Amino acid sequence: MTTNPNLESISKSPLLIFSALGALSVTLWWGPLASLFTLALSDEQYTHILLILPISVALTFIEWKSPADPSRLSAAFGSALLLIAVGTKVAVRWSGFSSPDVQLSLNILALLAWWVGAFILCFGTRASRRALFPLCFLLWMVPLPQFVLNPIVTLLQQGSTASAHLLFAAAGISVEQSGMLLHLPGLTLEVAPECSSIRSSLMLLVTTMVLAQLLLQSSWRKALVFAVALPLSVVKNGLRIFVLGALTTKVDPSFLTGKLHRQGGVIYFLIALLAIFLLLWILRRGENRQPQIPATGAVGRPVPER
């Protein structure tokens, strides 16, 4: 009995197997995936999730090279991650977690383990190392449960209030801080949880990670840019509060309820992003100025030109 060589090659195609495993994952995790995208569309704290998968796929294609044949280690490691993903899904289903947001987070984490395991199984560990950043970047898809997100929002509130207080004091405007309240002459501003700028802060962090990965080479420079983006995400919101307070007390009280208050967040996001671009430009120039080592002979003396 003869076999069709074309059919045999297709059945062994890594891309075909990976696509089949991906389709199977969508079937197994259809409920959590639907809940995830519903959450991202309805809650601004999770809007960034919509961007993660397309960006990760694009970055993988940018860094893609023809992978070597997967080794036995790749098959073992990838298969282990697939089993862990299925085991986690079953455990979450039958463990009786009372909190739906924790269930969703664990389910999406299990789904990502399946995708990474499928990638390693099909393309090997060498290709996985080259695609390490896009694969790790997928972790941004995991929605933070409320018991994790609430303290982060509180920290953003406190940082925004403190930075706005410093800006008011630096501008010579009389201000007193009481918790999340800023008392100005004739005006009291409250930095509520919805004013914490959690959405734009997460978007700034995600954007910074992608830009640093694309524009920089050294790991410490990438880490530095991300480290700067963390306090910058707080300072930009403090600047927003300062501008609104100053315009309200010095120019027109309608600024407090106008479009600048409701829709002006994008302006301060762009200001912070401009600062990130400036830092990236400086660090990129430093990378391009690599010292040129003169060619040397066997005993370390410069080789004469002929």
JOSULNOR-V424254 format. One record per pair of residues at least 4 apart in sequence whose C-alpha atoms are under 7 Angstrom apart, sorted by the first residue. I is the first residue (numbers start at 1). GAP is how many residues later the second one is. Records with the same first field share a line. If there is no record, write none. Layout:
# JOSULNOR-V424254
I: GAP  GAP
This chain:
# JOSULNOR-V424254
4: 4
5: 4
6: 4
7: 4
8: 4
9: 4
13: 4
14: 4  108  109
15: 4
16: 4
17: 4  105
18: 4  100  101  104
19: 4
20: 4
21: 4  97
22: 4  93
23: 4
24: 4
25: 4  86
26: 4
29: 4  82
30: 4
31: 4
32: 4  72  75  76
33: 4
34: 4
35: 4
36: 4
37: 4
38: 4
39: 4  7
40: 4  6  7  9  10
41: 6
43: 4
44: 155
45: 153  154
46: 97
47: 152
48: 4  154  155
49: 91  92
51: 4
52: 4  86  88  89
53: 4  85
54: 4
55: 4
56: 4  78  79  81  82
57: 4
58: 4
59: 4  75
60: 4  71  74
63: 68
67: 56  60
68: 56
69: 54  55
70: 4  5  51  52  53  54
71: 4  53
72: 4
73: 4
74: 4  46  47  50  51
75: 4  46
76: 4
77: 4
78: 4  39  40  42  43
79: 4  38  42
80: 4
81: 4  32  33  36
82: 4  31  32  35  36
83: 4
84: 4
85: 4  25  26  28  29
86: 4
87: 4
88: 4  22
89: 4  18  21
90: 4
91: 4
92: 11
97: 6
99: 4
100: 4
101: 4  44
102: 4  43
103: 4
104: 4
105: 4  37  38  39  40
106: 4
107: 4
108: 4  34
109: 4  33
110: 4
111: 4
112: 4
113: 4
114: 4
115: 4
116: 4  19
117: 4
118: 4
119: 4
120: 4  5  8
123: 4
124: 4
125: 4
126: 4
127: 4
128: 4
131: 4
132: 4
133: 4
134: 4
144: 4  5
145: 4
146: 4
148: 4
149: 4
150: 4
151: 4
152: 4
153: 4  40  43  45
154: 4
155: 4
156: 4  40  78
157: 4  34  36  39
158: 4  22
159: 4  75
160: 4  74  75  77  78
161: 4  19  30  77
162: 4
163: 4  72  75
164: 4  74  75  77  78
165: 4  10  12
166: 4
167: 4  75
168: 4  5  7  74
169: 4  5  6
174: 10  11
175: 7  8  9
176: 6  7  8
177: 4  5  6
178: 4
180: 10  11
181: 7  8  9  10
182: 6  7  8
183: 4  5  6
184: 4
191: 4  5
192: 4
197: 4  40
198: 4
199: 4
200: 4  69
201: 4  32
202: 4
203: 4
204: 4  29
205: 4  21  24
206: 4
207: 4
208: 4  18
209: 4  17
210: 4
211: 4
212: 4  10  13
213: 9
216: 6  68
218: 4
219: 4
220: 4
221: 4  62
222: 4
223: 4
224: 4
225: 4
226: 4
228: 4
229: 4
231: 4
232: 4  40
233: 4
234: 4
235: 4
236: 4  32  36
237: 4
238: 4
239: 4
240: 4  28
241: 4
242: 4
243: 4
244: 4  11  12  17
245: 4
246: 4
247: 4  5  8
248: 4  5  6  7  8
249: 4
254: 4
255: 5  6
256: 5
257: 4
258: 4
259: 4  5
260: 4
265: 4
266: 4
267: 4
268: 4
269: 4
270: 4
271: 4
272: 4
273: 4
274: 4
275: 4
276: 4
277: 4
278: 4
279: 4
280: 4
281: 4
282: 4
283: 4
284: 4
285: 4
294: 8
295: 7  8
296: 4  5  6  7
297: 4  5  6
